[in-house]
Structure formats: structure tokens, C-alpha cells
Amino acid sequence: MRCGCKGADLQQMIKRNGDEMASFTRWRRKHLYKLRLWLPSLVVESDRQLGYVLLHAEDLKGTGWNPDWLTQDEALAFLSFLERNFPEGPAGYDIFPALRKRAAQ
């Protein structure tokens, strides 16, 4: 299957995705200690797993983590941390509404 991209467009797309991944890796490493307060080390130590958890608000196939592992206060603290520090907005990331829901329970 062809994407219909010209060579230069494809190179630009690959570079942008690589830059975004590098930015996420730097963010994850910078906040490694804090993230471990709320997530298992196996999740926090992997860009792929952390990205999955932030997107889907669970790690059922890996560690089994989901927001129910957190107390209401922990969920609120994690949500506050992400709202202040996450390099992208909350759009498309299930972790934000899942943490809001858990904090309200």
C-alpha cells in the first residue's frame, strides 16, 4: 500500500515523528521519579509502555495497571502532575478522563 507522499514529504513526516518521540523520551526521563509514584517501574521505564498507558489508561496485557490501583488522592495528584507537565494537551489521551473519574469516586 502506498501512502501517496512525495519523497520530501515522507522525510519531513519521519523527521517530525522522530522529533516527537525524542521529546517524549526526554520528558519521560526528566519525570521518571515522579511517574514511579503512580505507575509500575516496568511502565515508566519504557517509552512504548508509558505511551500506551497514557493513551489507553491501562496496561492490562503488561503489568495489569489501571487507575483503580490508585487512591482518590493519588489519582488527583497524578492528574495534576500531568496537567502541569505533560508536553502535549490532553486531547486523545484516555488517562486524563480516567484519572478524573477515579479522583471523583
Secondary structure, DSSP 8 states (H G I E B T S, - for coil): ------HHHHHHHHHHHHHHHHHHHHHHHHTHHHHTTTS-HHHHT-HHHHHHHHHHS-BTTTT-B-GGGS-HHHHHHHHHHHHHH-SS-STT-THHHHHHHHHH-
